Amino acid sequence: RLGLERADTAEKALTVIVDLLEKYGQGGNCMESHMVFTYHNSFLIADRKEAWVLETSGKYWAAEKVEGGVRNISNQLSITTKIDREHPELKEYAKSKGWWDGEKEFDFAATYSYVNTARMTTSRGRYCEGYKLLNKHKGSITSEIMMEILRDKESGINMEGGFMTTGSMVSVLPQQPNLPCIHFFTGTPDPVR
């Protein structure tokens, strides 16, 4: 929200978020129950001209500029070796923890999580299923198709059970500045409705 409030481009919003992250860190319980459950956050940040994926681990972060095609995030780190901006101490911290030897190519997702990045887009899970659904419609994604994808329960995109998806958002951002941006939000706790 602060990125939206304080920036007029996607890249400036990215800067707002990472500056706040580096200064204040992140945290807070993700559930209303007494069980403590926290995680690191990922963001899709877009304006009419460009889009970024920002992924975090504590105060450390990596950002990838989306150059084309489709891109998704979902409950795991997905930025691998294409890192366009990063926390200034990202690699040094990983070396100090013994997570990266400083010799092989740096892979953010593999270094800062347990993700097998070679299998990320083939093993069943929300990220993989979202990747498949987006690629199925690559080049012809409309707001209606995007809503259909976000409603999909079989893939796990729209979660049920102990953890539930409580909202979804679809934005149409025309590149022509004279056309309005349109944002669709779910009005109920379940995106199927």
GROMACS elastic network, one bead per residue, 0.5 to 0.9 nm:
[ bonds ]
;  ai    aj funct       b0    kb
    1     4     6  0.51662   500
    1     5     6  0.61664   500
    1     6     6  0.86450   500
    2     6     6  0.58861   500
    2     7     6  0.81787   500
    2    13     6  0.79425   500
    2    16     6  0.73411   500
    2    17     6  0.73664   500
    3     6     6  0.53670   500
    3     7     6  0.57024   500
    3     8     6  0.86749   500
    3    10     6  0.84189   500
    3    12     6  0.76411   500
    3    14     6  0.69082   500
    3    15     6  0.80918   500
    3    16     6  0.55368   500
    3    17     6  0.59317   500
    4     7     6  0.57489   500
    4     8     6  0.73919   500
    4     9     6  0.86608   500
    4    10     6  0.86504   500
    4    13     6  0.63967   500
    5     8     6  0.82242   500
    5    13     6  0.85333   500
    6    12     6  0.82291   500
    6    13     6  0.70599   500
    6    16     6  0.72101   500
    7    10     6  0.74849   500
    7    11     6  0.83384   500
    7    12     6  0.52998   500
    7    13     6  0.50099   500
    7    14     6  0.86528   500
    7    15     6  0.87060   500
    7    16     6  0.73223   500
    8    11     6  0.86607   500
    8    12     6  0.67209   500
    8    13     6  0.72778   500
    8    47     6  0.83968   500
    9    12     6  0.52432   500
    9    13     6  0.62510   500
    9    14     6  0.86849   500
    9    46     6  0.78076   500
    9    47     6  0.60008   500
    9    48     6  0.84285   500
    9    49     6  0.84541   500
    9    50     6  0.83177   500
   10    13     6  0.50762   500
   10    14     6  0.62386   500
   10    15     6  0.87631   500
   10    45     6  0.56068   500
   10    46     6  0.50874   500
   10    47     6  0.53065   500
   10    48     6  0.86448   500
   10    49     6  0.83898   500
   10    50     6  0.66502   500
   10    51     6  0.63544   500
   10    52     6  0.70352   500
   11    15     6  0.63637   500
   11    16     6  0.87691   500
   11    45     6  0.79650   500
   11    46     6  0.83055   500
   11    47     6  0.87473   500
   11    50     6  0.80040   500
   11    51     6  0.79126   500
   11    52     6  0.73223   500
   11    65     6  0.89370   500
   12    16     6  0.62743   500
   12    17     6  0.87201   500
   13    17     6  0.62182   500
   13    18     6  0.86684   500
   13    45     6  0.74825   500
   14    17     6  0.52118   500
   14    18     6  0.62098   500
   14    19     6  0.85052   500
   14    45     6  0.71994   500
   14    52     6  0.77716   500
   14    53     6  0.89066   500
   14    54     6  0.73675   500
   14    63     6  0.83270   500
   15    18     6  0.52768   500
   15    19     6  0.59500   500
   15    20     6  0.85164   500
   16    19     6  0.52894   500
   16    20     6  0.62729   500
   16    21     6  0.85971   500
   17    20     6  0.52614   500
   17    21     6  0.60536   500
   17    22     6  0.86425   500
   18    22     6  0.59789   500
   18    23     6  0.84311   500
   18    54     6  0.87989   500
   18    56     6  0.89431   500
   18    59     6  0.83272   500
   18    60     6  0.87097   500
   18    61     6  0.75442   500
   18    87     6  0.81186   500
   19    22     6  0.52679   500
   19    23     6  0.62130   500
   19    24     6  0.85781   500
   20    23     6  0.50919   500
   20    24     6  0.57901   500
   20    25     6  0.72592   500
   20    26     6  0.89986   500
   21    24     6  0.53731   500
   21    26     6  0.63482   500
   21    56     6  0.87596   500
   21    58     6  0.82703   500
   21    59     6  0.57531   500
   21    60     6  0.81934   500
   21    61     6  0.87893   500
   22    25     6  0.57342   500
   22    26     6  0.88809   500
   22    58     6  0.88394   500
   22    59     6  0.52559   500
   22    60     6  0.74412   500
   22    87     6  0.83756   500
   23    59     6  0.82142   500
   24    59     6  0.81785   500
   25    58     6  0.64326   500
   25    59     6  0.52262   500
   25    60     6  0.89379   500
   26    39     6  0.88836   500
   26    40     6  0.74985   500
   26    41     6  0.84828   500
   26    58     6  0.65103   500
   26    59     6  0.71393   500
   27    30     6  0.86721   500
   27    38     6  0.64178   500
   27    39     6  0.73559   500
   27    40     6  0.77280   500
   27    58     6  0.83697   500
   28    31     6  0.89784   500
   28    36     6  0.87411   500
   28    37     6  0.82666   500
   28    38     6  0.63341   500
   28    39     6  0.86712   500
   29    32     6  0.74893   500
   29    33     6  0.88955   500
   29    34     6  0.89472   500
   29    35     6  0.83629   500
   29    36     6  0.58814   500
   29    37     6  0.54996   500
   29    38     6  0.52839   500
   29    39     6  0.85383   500
   30    33     6  0.89422   500
   30    36     6  0.76562   500
   30    37     6  0.56332   500
   30    38     6  0.55714   500
   30    39     6  0.77655   500
   31    34     6  0.77099   500
   31    35     6  0.72614   500
   31    36     6  0.73080   500
   31    37     6  0.65459   500
   31    38     6  0.83396   500
   32    35     6  0.81141   500
   33    36     6  0.78219   500
   39    57     6  0.85270   500
   39    58     6  0.88754   500
   39    75     6  0.89032   500
   40    55     6  0.79069   500
   40    56     6  0.57460   500
   40    57     6  0.54872   500
   40    58     6  0.65301   500
   40    75     6  0.88984   500
   40    76     6  0.89129   500
   41    54     6  0.83379   500
   41    55     6  0.61621   500
   41    56     6  0.55658   500
   41    57     6  0.75178   500
   41    58     6  0.89455   500
   41    75     6  0.82929   500
   41    76     6  0.88948   500
   41    77     6  0.89072   500
   42    53     6  0.72807   500
   42    54     6  0.55485   500
   42    56     6  0.61744   500
   42    73     6  0.69098   500
   42    74     6  0.78960   500
   42    75     6  0.80505   500
   42    76     6  0.82573   500
   42    77     6  0.76136   500
   43    52     6  0.80334   500
   43    53     6  0.57530   500
   43    54     6  0.50716   500
   43    55     6  0.64375   500
   43    56     6  0.88419   500
   43    73     6  0.75372   500
   44    51     6  0.72271   500
   44    52     6  0.59576   500
   44    54     6  0.65844   500
   44    55     6  0.89983   500
   44    71     6  0.87425   500
   44    72     6  0.77797   500
   44    73     6  0.74917   500
   45    50     6  0.84734   500
   45    51     6  0.55625   500
   45    52     6  0.51276   500
   45    53     6  0.63291   500
   45    54     6  0.76211   500
   46    49     6  0.77070   500
   46    50     6  0.57914   500
   46    52     6  0.62983   500
   46    53     6  0.87743   500
   46   173     6  0.84302   500
   47    50     6  0.56310   500
   47    51     6  0.63957   500
   47   173     6  0.67693   500
   47   175     6  0.86404   500
   48    51     6  0.83483   500
   48   173     6  0.52887   500
   48   174     6  0.59729   500
   48   176     6  0.77741   500
   48   177     6  0.79027   500
   48   181     6  0.85618   500
   49   173     6  0.87130   500
   49   174     6  0.87628   500
   49   175     6  0.62346   500
   50    65     6  0.76929   500
   50    66     6  0.72076   500
   50    67     6  0.80194   500
   51    64     6  0.86959   500
   51    65     6  0.60880   500
   51    66     6  0.53635   500
   51    67     6  0.78839   500
   52    63     6  0.66634   500
   52    64     6  0.56211   500
   52    66     6  0.54635   500
   52    67     6  0.88924   500
   53    62     6  0.83598   500
   53    63     6  0.55392   500
   53    64     6  0.52037   500
   53    65     6  0.64664   500
   53    66     6  0.70721   500
   53    71     6  0.82448   500
   53    72     6  0.83500   500
   53    73     6  0.79736   500
   53    79     6  0.79245   500
   54    61     6  0.70942   500
   54    62     6  0.60043   500
   54    64     6  0.66269   500
   54    65     6  0.88258   500
   54    79     6  0.83545   500
   55    60     6  0.86541   500
   55    61     6  0.56360   500
   55    62     6  0.56144   500
   55    63     6  0.63749   500
   55    64     6  0.87379   500
   55    73     6  0.89294   500
   55    76     6  0.89319   500
   55    77     6  0.64695   500
   55    78     6  0.78828   500
   55    79     6  0.73008   500
   56    59     6  0.68962   500
   56    60     6  0.57671   500
   56    62     6  0.66313   500
   56    63     6  0.87764   500
   56    77     6  0.80382   500
   57    60     6  0.51646   500
   57    61     6  0.60119   500
   57    62     6  0.88500   500
   57    77     6  0.88495   500
   57   112     6  0.70137   500
   57   113     6  0.87160   500
   58    61     6  0.78315   500
   59    87     6  0.82086   500
   60    86     6  0.78942   500
   60    87     6  0.56188   500
   60    88     6  0.85818   500
   60    89     6  0.76632   500
   60    90     6  0.58976   500
   60    93     6  0.87342   500
   61    85     6  0.85403   500
   61    86     6  0.57601   500
   61    87     6  0.53874   500
   61    90     6  0.70031   500
   61   108     6  0.87640   500
   62    79     6  0.73075   500
   62    83     6  0.62506   500
   62    84     6  0.76671   500
   62    85     6  0.59924   500
   62    87     6  0.64950   500
   62    90     6  0.79532   500
   62   108     6  0.71940   500
   63    79     6  0.74811   500
   63    82     6  0.85654   500
   63    83     6  0.57663   500
   63    84     6  0.58120   500
   63    85     6  0.50568   500
   63    86     6  0.60247   500
   63    87     6  0.89476   500
   64    67     6  0.88958   500
   64    79     6  0.68314   500
   64    82     6  0.63334   500
   64    83     6  0.50598   500
   64    84     6  0.50603   500
   64    85     6  0.67666   500
   64    86     6  0.88625   500
   65    82     6  0.85365   500
   65    83     6  0.78677   500
   65    84     6  0.61958   500
   65    85     6  0.83771   500
   66    69     6  0.79979   500
   66    70     6  0.81954   500
   66    71     6  0.73153   500
   68    71     6  0.84109   500
   69   135     6  0.83161   500
   69   138     6  0.68349   500
   69   139     6  0.75169   500
   70   131     6  0.80074   500
   70   134     6  0.64705   500
   70   135     6  0.68296   500
   70   138     6  0.66949   500
   70   139     6  0.86131   500
   71   131     6  0.72364   500
   71   134     6  0.78553   500
   71   135     6  0.89796   500
   72    78     6  0.85325   500
   72   127     6  0.71203   500
   72   130     6  0.67643   500
   72   131     6  0.64052   500
   72   134     6  0.81277   500
   73    76     6  0.72772   500
   73    77     6  0.77005   500
   73    78     6  0.68592   500
   73   126     6  0.87711   500
   73   127     6  0.62162   500
   73   130     6  0.81706   500
   73   131     6  0.86625   500
   74    77     6  0.79356   500
   74    78     6  0.83665   500
   74   125     6  0.89228   500
   74   126     6  0.61158   500
   74   128     6  0.87180   500
   74   130     6  0.80320   500
   74   157     6  0.83940   500
   75   126     6  0.74970   500
   75   127     6  0.71394   500
   76   109     6  0.80589   500
   76   113     6  0.80300   500
   76   115     6  0.75352   500
   76   127     6  0.74463   500
   77    80     6  0.82058   500
   77   108     6  0.77714   500
   77   110     6  0.82927   500
   77   112     6  0.80039   500
   77   113     6  0.70174   500
   77   115     6  0.74401   500
   78   108     6  0.80186   500
   78   109     6  0.56175   500
   78   110     6  0.88040   500
   78   115     6  0.83956   500
   78   117     6  0.76503   500
   78   120     6  0.77798   500
   78   127     6  0.84686   500
   79    82     6  0.67648   500
   79    83     6  0.70927   500
   79   107     6  0.75632   500
   79   108     6  0.59869   500
   79   109     6  0.56468   500
   79   110     6  0.89243   500
   80    83     6  0.73279   500
   80   106     6  0.78072   500
   80   108     6  0.50400   500
   80   109     6  0.52626   500
   80   110     6  0.70471   500
   80   111     6  0.89268   500
   80   117     6  0.71453   500
   81   105     6  0.72017   500
   81   106     6  0.60082   500
   81   108     6  0.65508   500
   81   109     6  0.84257   500
   82   107     6  0.81731   500
   82   108     6  0.88512   500
   83    86     6  0.68780   500
   83   107     6  0.87145   500
   83   108     6  0.80920   500
   85    88     6  0.88631   500
   86    89     6  0.81767   500
   86    90     6  0.66659   500
   86    91     6  0.89974   500
   87    90     6  0.51080   500
   87    91     6  0.84243   500
   88    91     6  0.79189   500
   88    92     6  0.84964   500
   89    92     6  0.52371   500
   89    93     6  0.58918   500
   89    94     6  0.85257   500
   90    93     6  0.54942   500
   90    94     6  0.64506   500
   90    95     6  0.88946   500
   90   108     6  0.88628   500
   91    94     6  0.50760   500
   91    95     6  0.62082   500
   91    96     6  0.86445   500
   91   100     6  0.77452   500
   91   102     6  0.77775   500
   91   106     6  0.77493   500
   91   108     6  0.88634   500
   92    95     6  0.50573   500
   92    96     6  0.61448   500
   92    97     6  0.87218   500
   92   100     6  0.88792   500
   92   102     6  0.84356   500
   93    96     6  0.50432   500
   93    97     6  0.63391   500
   93    98     6  0.87305   500
   93    99     6  0.87178   500
   94    97     6  0.52509   500
   94    98     6  0.63190   500
   94    99     6  0.51867   500
   94   100     6  0.55949   500
   94   101     6  0.83785   500
   94   102     6  0.87523   500
   94   111     6  0.71536   500
   94   112     6  0.76423   500
   95    98     6  0.50687   500
   95    99     6  0.58858   500
   95   101     6  0.59384   500
   95   102     6  0.64786   500
   96    99     6  0.76998   500
   96   100     6  0.83223   500
   97   100     6  0.78447   500
   98   101     6  0.67562   500
   99   111     6  0.57912   500
   99   112     6  0.76146   500
  100   103     6  0.78683   500
  100   104     6  0.78517   500
  100   106     6  0.74084   500
  100   107     6  0.88799   500
  100   111     6  0.64481   500
  101   104     6  0.68573   500
  102   105     6  0.78081   500
  102   106     6  0.75640   500
  103   106     6  0.82511   500
  104   107     6  0.88322   500
  106   110     6  0.85115   500
  106   111     6  0.75502   500
  107   110     6  0.54407   500
  107   111     6  0.59082   500
  107   112     6  0.84442   500
  107   117     6  0.85007   500
  108   111     6  0.51540   500
  108   112     6  0.58627   500
  108   113     6  0.80788   500
  109   112     6  0.55001   500
  109   113     6  0.56671   500
  109   114     6  0.76822   500
  109   115     6  0.63124   500
  109   116     6  0.82237   500
  109   117     6  0.68780   500
  110   113     6  0.55909   500
  110   114     6  0.61782   500
  110   115     6  0.55409   500
  110   116     6  0.63866   500
  110   117     6  0.61649   500
  111   114     6  0.76137   500
  111   115     6  0.85496   500
  112   115     6  0.85828   500
  113   116     6  0.87796   500
  114   117     6  0.88979   500
  115   118     6  0.86519   500
  115   119     6  0.82933   500
  115   120     6  0.72097   500
  116   119     6  0.56095   500
  116   120     6  0.62776   500
  117   121     6  0.81067   500
  118   121     6  0.77483   500
  118   122     6  0.84174   500
  119   122     6  0.52522   500
  119   123     6  0.58155   500
  119   128     6  0.89990   500
  120   123     6  0.60917   500
  120   124     6  0.86293   500
  120   125     6  0.87188   500
  120   127     6  0.75571   500
  120   128     6  0.63248   500
  121   124     6  0.81694   500
  121   125     6  0.88663   500
  121   127     6  0.72713   500
  121   129     6  0.79376   500
  121   131     6  0.66998   500
  121   132     6  0.77553   500
  122   125     6  0.87974   500
  122   128     6  0.61020   500
  122   129     6  0.85381   500
  122   132     6  0.87536   500
  123   128     6  0.63832   500
  123   129     6  0.86128   500
  124   127     6  0.81236   500
  124   128     6  0.59292   500
  124   129     6  0.65666   500
  124   155     6  0.85048   500
  125   128     6  0.53320   500
  125   129     6  0.59483   500
  125   130     6  0.84252   500
  125   155     6  0.75049   500
  125   156     6  0.72057   500
  125   157     6  0.88176   500
  126   129     6  0.51285   500
  126   130     6  0.59315   500
  126   131     6  0.83948   500
  126   155     6  0.64752   500
  126   156     6  0.54751   500
  126   157     6  0.55857   500
  126   158     6  0.89934   500
  127   130     6  0.52149   500
  127   131     6  0.60985   500
  127   132     6  0.86861   500
  127   157     6  0.82204   500
  128   132     6  0.62117   500
  128   133     6  0.86854   500
  128   155     6  0.89332   500
  129   132     6  0.50822   500
  129   133     6  0.61849   500
  129   134     6  0.85914   500
  129   155     6  0.56149   500
  129   156     6  0.76313   500
  129   157     6  0.74915   500
  130   133     6  0.51302   500
  130   134     6  0.60620   500
  130   135     6  0.84549   500
  130   149     6  0.76034   500
  130   150     6  0.86834   500
  130   155     6  0.75241   500
  130   156     6  0.87003   500
  130   157     6  0.67368   500
  131   134     6  0.53059   500
  131   135     6  0.60984   500
  131   136     6  0.85541   500
  132   135     6  0.51716   500
  132   136     6  0.60475   500
  132   137     6  0.88883   500
  133   136     6  0.51230   500
  133   137     6  0.67751   500
  133   138     6  0.87037   500
  133   149     6  0.67422   500
  133   155     6  0.88923   500
  134   137     6  0.54643   500
  134   138     6  0.59501   500
  134   141     6  0.78216   500
  134   146     6  0.82153   500
  134   149     6  0.78178   500
  135   139     6  0.84668   500
  137   140     6  0.55329   500
  137   141     6  0.56108   500
  137   142     6  0.89306   500
  137   145     6  0.79539   500
  138   141     6  0.62205   500
  140   145     6  0.86486   500
  141   144     6  0.80006   500
  141   145     6  0.58551   500
  141   146     6  0.66013   500
  142   145     6  0.51767   500
  142   146     6  0.62247   500
  142   147     6  0.86274   500
  142   172     6  0.85968   500
  143   146     6  0.50439   500
  143   147     6  0.61636   500
  143   148     6  0.86075   500
  143   170     6  0.65746   500
  143   171     6  0.74764   500
  143   172     6  0.69963   500
  143   184     6  0.86803   500
  144   147     6  0.51152   500
  144   148     6  0.62203   500
  144   149     6  0.87386   500
  145   149     6  0.62476   500
  145   150     6  0.87017   500
  146   149     6  0.50774   500
  146   150     6  0.62633   500
  146   151     6  0.86654   500
  146   170     6  0.68824   500
  147   150     6  0.50838   500
  147   151     6  0.61682   500
  147   152     6  0.87464   500
  147   168     6  0.82577   500
  147   169     6  0.82039   500
  147   170     6  0.68818   500
  147   184     6  0.89903   500
  147   191     6  0.83029   500
  147   192     6  0.88480   500
  148   151     6  0.51602   500
  148   152     6  0.63873   500
  148   192     6  0.85294   500
  149   152     6  0.52805   500
  149   153     6  0.89449   500
  149   155     6  0.89391   500
  149   157     6  0.74430   500
  149   158     6  0.85332   500
  150   153     6  0.83642   500
  150   157     6  0.60239   500
  150   158     6  0.60770   500
  150   168     6  0.68098   500
  150   169     6  0.85407   500
  150   170     6  0.88726   500
  150   191     6  0.70469   500
  150   192     6  0.82174   500
  151   157     6  0.71133   500
  151   158     6  0.54608   500
  151   168     6  0.85510   500
  151   190     6  0.83128   500
  151   191     6  0.54871   500
  151   193     6  0.84730   500
  152   155     6  0.60083   500
  152   156     6  0.68732   500
  152   157     6  0.57740   500
  152   158     6  0.54716   500
  152   159     6  0.85682   500
  152   191     6  0.89332   500
  152   192     6  0.78709   500
  153   156     6  0.51097   500
  153   157     6  0.60412   500
  153   159     6  0.62285   500
  153   160     6  0.75253   500
  153   192     6  0.85723   500
  154   157     6  0.77061   500
  154   158     6  0.80287   500
  154   159     6  0.87905   500
  155   158     6  0.75663   500
  155   159     6  0.85995   500
  156   159     6  0.51215   500
  156   160     6  0.78415   500
  157   165     6  0.79613   500
  158   164     6  0.73388   500
  158   165     6  0.54600   500
  158   166     6  0.85686   500
  158   167     6  0.89838   500
  158   168     6  0.89473   500
  158   190     6  0.79536   500
  158   191     6  0.71158   500
  158   192     6  0.79895   500
  159   162     6  0.87819   500
  159   163     6  0.65793   500
  159   165     6  0.50233   500
  159   166     6  0.86130   500
  160   163     6  0.62119   500
  160   165     6  0.69038   500
  161   164     6  0.59857   500
  164   189     6  0.85395   500
  164   190     6  0.80178   500
  165   168     6  0.78507   500
  165   189     6  0.73307   500
  165   190     6  0.65214   500
  165   191     6  0.74048   500
  166   186     6  0.84922   500
  166   188     6  0.76152   500
  166   190     6  0.55832   500
  166   191     6  0.70855   500
  167   185     6  0.72473   500
  167   186     6  0.55363   500
  167   187     6  0.77474   500
  167   188     6  0.72095   500
  167   189     6  0.58120   500
  167   190     6  0.63883   500
  167   191     6  0.58032   500
  168   184     6  0.82399   500
  168   185     6  0.58903   500
  168   186     6  0.56209   500
  168   190     6  0.85780   500
  168   191     6  0.61506   500
  169   183     6  0.70112   500
  169   184     6  0.55403   500
  169   186     6  0.66645   500
  170   182     6  0.83438   500
  170   183     6  0.58275   500
  170   184     6  0.51098   500
  170   185     6  0.66800   500
  171   181     6  0.72199   500
  171   182     6  0.57000   500
  171   184     6  0.62200   500
  171   185     6  0.87423   500
  172   180     6  0.86414   500
  172   181     6  0.56562   500
  172   182     6  0.51184   500
  172   183     6  0.63735   500
  172   184     6  0.85630   500
  173   176     6  0.86509   500
  173   179     6  0.85642   500
  173   180     6  0.76455   500
  173   182     6  0.68503   500
  173   183     6  0.85956   500
  174   177     6  0.72092   500
  174   178     6  0.87504   500
  174   179     6  0.63632   500
  174   180     6  0.72733   500
  174   181     6  0.64605   500
  174   182     6  0.88945   500
  175   178     6  0.88104   500
  175   179     6  0.80233   500
  176   179     6  0.57738   500
  176   180     6  0.86278   500
  177   180     6  0.74073   500
  177   181     6  0.89302   500
  185   191     6  0.87841   500
  186   189     6  0.73974   500
  186   190     6  0.75465   500
  186   191     6  0.57256   500
  186   192     6  0.86851   500
  186   193     6  0.76683   500
  187   190     6  0.83604   500
  187   191     6  0.80616   500
  187   193     6  0.80669   500
  188   191     6  0.68348   500
  188   192     6  0.88103   500
  188   193     6  0.66789   500
  189   192     6  0.89665   500
  189   193     6  0.82761   500
  190   193     6  0.58739   500
